């Protein structure tokens, strides 16, 4: 009895990956083994970078807060310590946004913390 192979399903699997690799350079787009490896590695990077994105934004917010606070002769760590000591519950994202886009409100917070 001849061997039965489901060509329809295997071709569909390959086409699905090759469709996802459209726009890649050279053999990465149309050679099955290379495209498959490239796509899988890209998925690993995507997973890793979803985590790193959160770290990068937190770092950016801290840098912006530090730059805003330095204008008032204070360091970031001292500012955050006093902020929590006063019981002001503002997160870094909103503090960074105030420092960038609303300097008057940020100055009011710094003055409140300095007292």
SVG drawing of the C-alpha trace seen along z (x, -y; Angstrom):
<svg xmlns="http://www.w3.org/2000/svg" viewBox="-5 -77 26 79">
<polyline fill="none" stroke="black" stroke-width="0.4" points="0.0,0.0 1.4,-3.4 2.4,-5.9 -0.3,-8.5 1.1,-12.0 -1.1,-15.1 0.5,-17.5 -2.3,-20.0 -1.7,-20.5 2.1,-20.6 2.0,-23.1 -0.5,-25.2 1.8,-25.2 4.7,-26.4 2.7,-29.0 1.5,-30.4 5.2,-31.0 6.2,-32.3 3.4,-34.8 4.6,-36.0 8.1,-36.5 7.1,-38.7 9.3,-41.8 12.4,-40.0 15.7,-40.3 16.9,-37.7 16.5,-34.0 14.9,-34.9 11.7,-35.6 11.3,-32.6 13.6,-29.7 11.5,-27.5 14.2,-26.5 15.8,-30.0 12.4,-31.7 11.2,-29.4 14.3,-29.9 14.2,-33.7 10.5,-33.9 11.0,-31.8 14.0,-33.9 11.9,-37.0 9.2,-35.6 11.8,-35.1 12.9,-38.7 9.3,-39.9 8.7,-38.1 11.9,-39.4 11.4,-42.9 7.8,-43.1 9.5,-42.8 12.4,-45.1 10.0,-47.8 8.7,-48.2 12.2,-48.5 13.1,-51.1 10.1,-53.3 10.7,-53.2 14.3,-54.3 13.2,-57.1 10.7,-58.3 13.4,-58.3 15.8,-60.3 13.1,-62.9 12.2,-63.3 15.8,-63.6 16.4,-66.3 13.3,-68.1 14.3,-67.9 17.9,-69.0 16.7,-72.5 15.6,-72.9 18.9,-71.7 17.6,-68.2 18.6,-64.7 16.1,-62.1 16.7,-59.8 16.2,-62.5 13.1,-63.8 11.5,-60.3 12.3,-59.6 10.7,-62.9 7.8,-62.3 7.0,-59.0 7.7,-60.4 5.0,-63.1 2.6,-60.4 2.2,-61.7 1.2,-58.8 2.2,-59.8 3.7,-57.3 6.9,-57.9 5.0,-58.0 2.8,-60.9 5.7,-62.7 7.7,-62.5 4.8,-63.8 4.4,-66.8 8.1,-67.5 8.1,-67.6 4.7,-69.2 3.6,-71.1 6.6,-72.6 4.5,-74.8 2.6,-71.8 5.9,-70.0 7.4,-73.0 4.4,-73.0 5.1,-69.3 8.8,-70.0 7.9,-73.0 5.5,-70.8 8.2,-68.2 10.8,-70.7 8.8,-72.1"/>
</svg>
